Amino acid sequence: MASSIESIRHISTNLGINEDVLIREGAVAYIKSRIKAHMRDRLEIMHRYRISSLDEFEEKVRDGDIPEHPGWEDLIVLENIEASINKLETELLHVKDLLVA
């Protein structure tokens, strides 16, 4: 079985792409796909509860417009999704800065 480094070398040679560029562009594509997946998850939860923000969700749970269970659990999930998106977006900017350099 070929190592990751050997695979990168093979692909870059066959496609005529610099190894570093291939790795960076691959990282960008991966991060973007993870952001999209998290955004779909976020949208599904927001649509389920008919809310447009975390603050609105928290307010509706606190006011009893959304049942506490599973409302609080879904709010925590939504907060974690938001944190993951923010982290991924930061990493995306970092990788894109490397592409420019």
N, C-alpha and C positions, 0 to 999 in steps of 0.2 A: 504494500500500500504506500502510495506517495505521501510525503509530508506536505504540510500546507505550503511551506516555502517552495518545494519542488513544483507543486501545483500552480502557484503564482508565477513562477519562472516559465513553466510550460505555456500557460495562458498568455502571458505577456509576449512571449516569443512568437507564438502562433498568431496573435492579433496585432503584433507590432506596436504594443503599448508599453511605455515605461512601467516598470514594476511598482514604483512609488505612486504613480498616477493611478494605476489599477487598484492598488490597496486603498488609496484615499477615496476614489470614486465609489468603490465598493462599500466603504464605511459610510459615505454620504447616502447611498441608496439604502443601506440597511437601516440607518437612523431614520430616514424619511419614512420607510415602511413601518417602523415601530411607532412613529408619531401618528401615522394614519390609523393604525390599529387601535391605539389608545383613544384617538378622537372618535372613532366609531363606537368604542365602548362607552365613552362619555356621552355621546349623542343618544345612545340607546337608553341610558339611565335617565337623562334629562327628558327625553321624549316620554318615557314611562310615567314620570311624575309631572309632566307638563310644566317644567320649570326652565328658566333661562340662565340661572347662575347658581353658584354655591350658596351665596347669601340668601337668595330666594328659597332655596331648598331648606336650609337651616331654619329660616323663619317659619316656613310652612310646617316643618316637623315640630318646632317649638310651640306653634299656635294650635297644633292638633289637626291641621288641614291634611297632613300626611301622617299615617299611623307611625308611632315610635318604632315599632318593629314591622317591617325591616327598614324603616326610614333611616334610623341612625346608622345602621350597618351600611346601607347604600351610600349615605353621606360620607362615611369614612372611605369607602371604596372610591367614590368620586374625588375626594381630596387626594387620595393616593394616585389616582390617574392624573390629576392636575400636576402633582409634584413630579411624576414620571415624565410628563410632556415637557415641563419646564427644564428638567435635567437633560432630556434628549435634545431640546432646542439649543441649550447651552453648548452641548457637545457638538451639535451640527455646526454652530458658528465657529467653534474651535477647529474642526476639520476643514471647513471652508476657508478659514484663514490660512491653513497650511497649504491649500491648493493655490492660493494667490502668491504665497511666499516662494 
